[in-house]
Amino acid sequence: MTETRDPVEAQVLPTPTGPLTLLAHEGVVVAAGFTADPHQMFVRLSPTLRALGLETVDDLGQPARAVRDYLDGDLKALDTVEVAQPGTPTRQRLLEALRQVPPGVTVSYAELAERAGLPRTAARAAGGACAQNLIAPFVPCHRVLPSTGGFGGYYYGVPVKQWLLTHEGAVQS
């Protein structure tokens, strides 16, 4: 029996805050971000996934439907999509805790650490997990705000973070 080596598939979807690129392998989202260039996301993947190549497709199916449903107001639609990204066991705990933060809710980095079963002093580790998150907005690092106020940073720019939080009802426009 031969091993299949399906490529990573990409689809670019329009959103009110700019194009959103999704990358999936065998139906699991492995990267997503607010860019029109799938290659920008692809180069951030593990060498194992990059070795499979990249193919742009017209429709990724369920992940693309979930994005459209989210944009149409079903704010929990992204939660139904299977995702996978690399990371240490601690980072995986933080990313899983991040996925449990519901739409319309924001947490601080210290609160995220606590939700992952870590001490509040692990806020820096929580920040690192957010900074290395490959699957925005499915893993909603936009829902983490600094305890000092404001929006903090966001890989795709603060205006995108603010739009997402406004869309989810976490902040007023």
Salt bridges, closest charged atoms under 4 A:
GLU26 OE2 - HIS25 NE2 4.00
GLU114 OE1 - ARG120 NH1 3.03
GLU168 OE2 - HIS142 NE2 2.91
GLU168 OE1 - ARG143 NE 2.87
